[in-house]
Amino acid sequence: MQQDAHEFLNYLLNTVADILQEEKKQEKQNGKLKNGNMNEAEENNKQELTWVHEIFQGTLTNETRCLNCETVSSKDEDFLDLSVDVEQNTSITHCLR
């Protein structure tokens, strides 16, 4: 049951964000919103942030270290949900450390 609720929340957030982004796109095409200094190609490739993203989106940084040369490479990825294993008798705050 909990997994179903989690999946439904993800579906709902993604659907609302998609609808809001499509509405913003339509408003720009109809001339209701003015864009700044972006050209049309950049504007089409850029995903508009909505209130869903402002509230629920985070950024996860994955770092990989080469065992031979010690070089570290990192990649940032946006996410709307994050799975955290919470062991028995521990708090969520403790697990996020």
N, C-alpha and C positions, 0 to 999 in steps of 0.2 A: 504494500500500500504506500509506504513512504517513497519508494522508487517511482511509482506512478505519479505521485504528487510532484516530485522533483522534475520528472520528464515533462509534465504538464506545465510547470512554471517556466522551464526552458523554452518550450514551444510557444507559450504565451508571450514571453519577453521578445523572442525572435520575431514573431508575427507582428507584434505592436511596433517594434523597431523598423521592420520592413515597410509597414504601412506608412509610418511617419516619414521615412526616407523617400518613399514614392510620392507622398504629398508635397514634400519640399521640392522634389525634382519637377513635379508638375507646375508648382508655383513659379519656379525659376523659368521654366519654358514659357509660361504665360506672361512673364515680365513683372510679376508681383514682387519678387525679391531681386535685389541688385547684387551682383557678385563684385568682389573687390578687384584685384589686379590679376586674377587667374584667367588664363585663356581657356577656350572651350574644351580642349583635350584634357588638360589638367583637371578641370572641373568634373568631367565625366568619370575620371578614374578615382577621384577622391570620394570616400564614403562620408556622408553627412553624419555628424554626431547628433543624437537625440537625447531627450531626458532619460530614456532607458539606459543609454550608454553612460550618461553622467552619474546615474545612481548605481548601476550594477556592474559596469565594466571595470576591469583591472588590467594590469600589465604584468605578465610573468616573464622574468629574465632567465633564460637557460644559458648557463656557462659551461664550456667544455675546455678542459686543460689537456694539452698534449703531454704525454708521459715522457717523450724524448726531449723536446725542446722547451717545455714549460710554457708554451704560448697559450694564451687564453683567448678563446673566441666567445662572443655572446650574441644572443638573438632575443629580441623582445617580441612577445606574442600577446595580443589582446585576448581576454576571455570574459565571458559572462557568468561562468560558474567554475568553481574550484572544488575538487574532491579532496577531502581531508580525512585521513583515518584517525578516528578518535578511539583510543584504547579505553578499556574499562578503568574507572576511578581516576581519569584525567580530565582536564578541562580543555575546551577548544583553544583558549589562549595559550595553554602549554603546548598544544600540538602545532600551533602556528609559529612557534619560535624556531 
